[in-house]
Amino acid sequence: MASKRKRLILLLSSCLVLVLLCFSVEAKCRSGCDLALASYYIWEGSNLTYISSIFDQTIPEILRQNPHVPNQDSIHSGTRINIPFSCECLTGDFLGHNFEYLTQGGDTYEKIARIAFANLTNGNWIQVVNIYDPTRLPNSVFINVTVNCSCGDSRVSEDYGLFETYPLRPGENLSSVANASGAPAELLQRFNPGSNFSAGSGIVFVPAKG
């Protein structure tokens, strides 16, 4: 009986250790931050009314983050503006924000990522968090669009707490992003280990001015 009780205690202890180990592996983040920015590339035909609707932000809130834009009629295609949003710890796994997007005729996951959200995410990432077949995406339904974000890394620097989710575009590189943001190139690389700034695509996180 004592031997059986001993085995039971050992089994329960092992299970507890396993649960704790699983939790420590899965809980990659515990909290986010109230403010992050999405660097949105203005494509031909977009306007601030449309952008404010898909990000669920008012136009004055957007303009507050873009002092270089005097009013909503002053945005020009081929430029970038900052869209404010909250950066949350999703599923204890990663930092991001889920936006709701109402599908339109001809939409695909890839088109929504590339055009509507200006490469702030990608089609595969949208597909993962939705139930609809990518070849038969229905019209006029709400889908989730997840955009990743960053709240900084104190191990790199404690001086920066506000970050842009920045989709790289063809022709951009570490030097050009550093010049545009005002952040040192070496710091950008440390905040984005393993990122290839010369790839002309993909997302990096750039320290922003509050």
Secondary structure, DSSP 8 states (H G I E B T S, - for coil): -HHHHHHHHHHHHHHHHHHHHHHHHH-S-S--EEEEEEEEE--TT--HHHHHHHHT--HHHHHHT-TT--SGGG--TT-EEEEEEEEEEETTTEEEEEEEEE--TT--HHHIIIIITTTSS-HHHHHHT--S-TTS--SS-EEEEEEE-----TTT-SS---EEEEE--TT--HHHHHHHH---HHHHHHHSTT--TTSS-SEEEEE---
